[in-house]
Amino acid sequence: MNINSSFPRRNREPEEGVLYLVGTPIGNLSDISFRALNILENVFLVACEDTRQTRKLMSKYSLSNKLISFNKFNSTKKIQGIINFLKNGNSIAIVSDAGLPGICDPGENLVKECKLNKIDIICIPGPSALLTALVCSGFETSKFSFEGFLPKKIKERKNLLMQINKNEKTTIIYESPHRLLSTLKELKKYCGGEREIEVFRELTKKYEENIGRNIDEVIRYFDRKDILGEFTIVIKGFQNKTIQEPNEVYLRKELEELINAGLTLSAASKYLSKKENLSKRTIYNLYLN
């Protein structure tokens, strides 16, 4: 599709020496703005997470420009070269396969370096998986936490999962297909199977799905299926009125840490009972069990 017939392609040349963060489609190639197309065609070069994916977009709209790869595997080596191009007055666009560059990709590091070098940065707004999922979830949107991909280190992962359990704000995370089911089971362990959740698969693409209600239901759904695609998980905030039982994993960890710090079982149980507004016997039984 050539956009010349419906809109003047060269409506504005990119400014010199500017880094453009260009929002591109996360699936449906029609989700692109005229302004973004103009920038992609007229900058000095386009830095892409995957040149093959960006080339599909460029080809659809009959655009041509120099594409270079810029991803988590090579960004460290390429940042200084891009900075040098920008300092010489060349405008550069950076795009991501995930919509807006800088979210869970090395565009974040490039922006930091540009700020240090006093290089102008302009964002061309576009699709974002986390915001698309959030507004479709039906959960609170005025306050939310975005955690990206959960940490791989066990201790950091456990701490974050416990934070998610107690977080009163809506939480959004990303997950890959091969780890989705194990992550859902971890969420059940820390947040309980009744915790409300929405899982979005392949947002804006042909086989887009929205699976939800609670963690137990979502686990049953994916237990019966081959898991393919990219996933965005939206978790409803903690609400005392909907969670009746104490989170045993969280409390056990707290109890262990207090005892390891030198408190007796009795003293640690007494402290936690006041902190969590639970009976001392409830806390004490966690240790015995």
Backbone hydrogen bonds, N-H to C=O, Kabsch-Sander energy under -0.5 kcal/mol:
donor,donor_aa,acceptor,acceptor_aa,energy
3,I,1,M,-0.5
3,I,61,Y,-0.6
5,S,2,N,-0.7
6,S,3,I,-1.1
7,F,3,I,-2.1
9,R,7,F,-0.5
11,N,8,P,-0.6
11,N,9,R,-1.3
17,G,89,G,-0.9
18,V,15,E,-0.8
19,L,120,D,-2.5
20,Y,18,V,-0.6
20,Y,92,I,-3.3
21,L,19,L,-0.6
21,L,122,I,-2.6
22,V,20,Y,-0.9
22,V,94,I,-2.1
23,G,21,L,-0.6
23,G,124,I,-2.8
24,T,99,G,-1.7
29,L,27,G,-0.6
31,D,28,N,-2.1
32,I,30,S,-1.8
37,L,33,S,-2.0
38,N,34,F,-2.3
39,I,35,R,-2.2
40,L,36,A,-2.6
41,E,37,L,-1.7
42,N,38,N,-1.5
43,V,39,I,-1.8
44,F,91,S,-2.6
45,L,91,S,-0.8
46,V,66,K,-2.7
47,A,93,A,-3.3
48,C,46,V,-0.6
48,C,68,I,-3.3
49,E,95,V,-0.8
53,Q,50,D,-0.5
54,T,50,D,-2.0
55,R,51,T,-2.3
56,K,52,R,-1.2
57,L,53,Q,-1.3
58,M,54,T,-2.7
59,S,55,R,-2.6
60,K,56,K,-2.0
61,Y,57,L,-1.4
62,S,59,S,-1.5
63,L,58,M,-3.1
68,I,46,V,-2.4
70,F,48,C,-3.8
74,N,71,N,-0.9
75,S,71,N,-2.3
77,K,74,N,-0.6
78,K,74,N,-1.3
79,I,75,S,-2.0
82,I,78,K,-2.1
83,I,79,I,-2.5
84,N,80,Q,-2.3
85,F,81,G,-2.1
86,L,82,I,-2.4
87,K,83,I,-2.5
88,N,84,N,-1.4
89,G,86,L,-1.8
90,N,85,F,-2.1
92,I,18,V,-2.1
93,A,45,L,-2.1
94,I,20,Y,-2.8
95,V,47,A,-2.6
96,S,99,G,-0.7
99,G,96,S,-1.1
100,L,98,A,-0.9
103,I,100,L,-1.0
104,C,102,G,-0.7
108,E,105,D,-1.7
109,N,106,P,-0.6
110,L,106,P,-1.7
111,V,107,G,-2.3
112,K,108,E,-1.8
113,E,109,N,-2.0
114,C,110,L,-2.3
115,K,111,V,-2.4
116,L,112,K,-2.0
117,N,113,E,-1.7
118,K,115,K,-1.3
119,I,114,C,-2.9
120,D,17,G,-0.5
122,I,19,L,-2.5
124,I,21,L,-3.4
129,A,98,A,-0.7
132,T,128,S,-2.4
133,A,129,A,-2.5
134,L,130,L,-2.1
135,V,131,L,-2.3
136,C,132,T,-0.9
137,S,133,A,-1.0
137,S,134,L,-0.9
138,G,134,L,-0.6
145,S,170,T,-3.2
147,E,145,S,-0.5
147,E,172,I,-2.8
148,G,172,I,-0.6
150,L,174,Y,-0.5
157,R,153,K,-2.7
158,K,154,I,-2.6
159,N,155,K,-2.3
160,L,156,E,-2.1
161,L,157,R,-2.4
162,M,158,K,-2.1
163,Q,159,N,-1.7
164,I,160,L,-2.6
165,N,161,L,-2.0
166,K,162,M,-1.4
167,N,163,Q,-1.2
170,T,143,K,-1.4
171,T,235,I,-2.5
172,I,145,S,-2.7
173,I,233,I,-2.4
174,Y,148,G,-2.3
175,E,231,F,-2.1
179,R,176,S,-1.0
180,L,176,S,-0.8
180,L,177,P,-0.6
183,T,179,R,-2.1
184,L,180,L,-2.5
185,K,181,L,-2.1
186,E,182,S,-1.8
187,L,183,T,-2.5
188,K,184,L,-2.0
189,K,185,K,-1.9
190,Y,186,E,-2.1
191,C,187,L,-3.1
192,G,187,L,-0.5
192,G,188,K,-1.9
195,R,192,G,-1.4
198,E,234,V,-2.7
199,V,211,I,-3.6
200,F,198,E,-0.5
200,F,232,T,-3.0
201,R,199,V,-0.5
201,R,209,E,-2.4
202,E,230,E,-2.2
205,K,202,E,-2.1
208,E,205,K,-1.5
209,E,201,R,-2.0
211,I,199,V,-3.1
213,R,197,I,-1.9
215,I,195,R,-1.6
216,D,193,G,-2.4
218,V,214,N,-2.1
219,I,215,I,-2.4
220,R,216,D,-2.2
221,Y,217,E,-2.0
222,F,218,V,-2.2
223,D,219,I,-1.9
224,R,220,R,-0.6
224,R,221,Y,-0.8
225,K,222,F,-1.2
228,L,226,D,-0.7
231,F,175,E,-1.9
232,T,200,F,-2.3
233,I,173,I,-3.1
234,V,198,E,-3.1
235,I,171,T,-3.2
236,K,196,E,-2.1
238,F,167,N,-3.7
242,T,239,Q,-1.6
243,I,239,Q,-1.0
243,I,240,N,-0.5
244,Q,242,T,-0.6
248,E,246,P,-0.9
251,L,247,N,-2.4
252,R,248,E,-2.8
253,K,249,V,-2.1
254,E,250,Y,-2.1
255,L,251,L,-2.8
256,E,252,R,-2.8
257,E,253,K,-2.3
258,L,254,E,-2.1
259,I,255,L,-2.3
260,N,256,E,-2.8
261,A,257,E,-1.3
262,G,259,I,-1.5
263,L,258,L,-2.1
268,A,264,T,-2.8
269,S,265,L,-2.4
270,K,266,S,-2.1
271,Y,267,A,-2.3
272,L,268,A,-2.4
273,S,269,S,-2.3
274,K,270,K,-1.5
275,K,271,Y,-2.2
276,E,272,L,-2.9
277,N,273,S,-0.7
278,L,273,S,-1.7
283,I,279,S,-1.6
284,Y,280,K,-2.6
285,N,281,R,-2.6
286,L,282,T,-1.0
287,Y,283,I,-1.0
288,L,284,Y,-1.6
289,N,285,N,-2.3
